[in-house]
Amino acid sequence: MSGPVHESAAGTAPAGPLPRTPTVLDDALVIDVLSRLAGAASQVAAVEAVLPLLLDLPGVRATAVLLRDAGSAVVVGSAGYDCGTMAAGAALPLDAGLPVTEAVRTGRTVVQGSGPSWVAVPFGGRTGAVLLSLTTPPPQAPTEQARLQRIARALGDALQRSGQQERTAAALEVVATRSAPPAVEGALLRSLPYDGPVGGDLALCVPDGRGGRWAVVADVCGAGLPAAVVARSVHAALAAALPYVDGPAALLSAADRALRAALEPGLFVTALVVHMRAGLLHVASAGHPPPLVLSARGARVVEVEPGVPLALEAAPATAPAELSLSLSGDEVLLLHSDGLVDRRRSDGPVTADPLALVAGAPLHDLAALADHVLAAAARVGAAGDDVTLLLVPPN
């Protein structure tokens, strides 16, 4: 191209006065750019932190930042242009032949013209580029070119980081606001996520359609949003299998087969399944803490074999053992995740005794019982993981 490129847009600039900026492309400018990018909490903030600095350089009449999106380069922000082609949000086809689209398409710095001139510097790949429109010849000194490349790479890193933060925040809001409520009928659930509003624990208590009920607590490795997303898949796998299995061991085996095919390598899930009907309790565990049975006569741990966690790559798929026992009509069942007993103190981790946590707890009021247990656990130490407590009264 031999003439001026009407590349575009309305300028963007941060509100309020800016501190004095360097007037040459030197190390001071690079340091200023890096310091501003370190505090940028969004992609727009990152761009607006850098554009005024670049626009203050001698000979720079306009500047823009673009990100690749499929077959286009999309303008994230610009300053100094007097037309709409380079306005924020504008999409330029990668085959447009412009210096900036060529830089994004090829991942190489593109220089055009001798004054006016254009310099498009990619981020260090084919993900985006910084464009400078100059009234002067382009920078010739290798040190100046290296500084431009460093600025572009730093801006690309900041855009990637802040973009991931924005996507995570949006996904977190979706999970937090649209997740289906836990399927808990006729029981009491207390769920205390460790890292944010959602976590990797899940629980359900549902009728079996034959006069009994299922109770399940499961725990995805990890915490926060990533674990919560996996927990939704685990919940779906368990709920889908419930109508077609005849006991807790069969349910865990069905879930294990589904999750081994669905989960990414390295992920695994612990789970405890209980089936209650007509005074009989059937229990199976996949690497999960055992349940407790509480009554006025005292409390006891149901010593079920822990088994292998679901979808654990390091272990072959094996059917868990199933334990059966009788229940009296006044006994309350307590299921929990390991976050209830795994605690942290200033001198290191500590494991709470679950029987000690329920000592003296009121059994006539499930909410008061839950408050008692959680308060007793807090006295042992702070939680270091998601905490889930499911209390199931007698049939």
Beta strands, then each sheet from edge to edge (+ up, - down):
strand 1: 60-69
strand 2: 72-79
strand 3: 91-93
strand 4: 110-113
strand 5: 117-122
strand 6: 128-134
strand 7: 188-192
strand 8: 201-207
strand 9: 213-220
strand 10: 269-277
strand 11: 280-286
strand 12: 292-295
strand 13: 298-301
strand 14: 322-326
strand 15: 332-336
strand 16: 342-345
strand 17: 348-351
strand 18: 382-383
strand 19: 387-392
sheet 1: 3+ 2- 1+ 6- 5+ 4-
sheet 2: 7+ 19- 15+ 12- 13+
sheet 3: 8+ 9- 10+ 11- 14+
sheet 4: 17+ 16- 18+
end
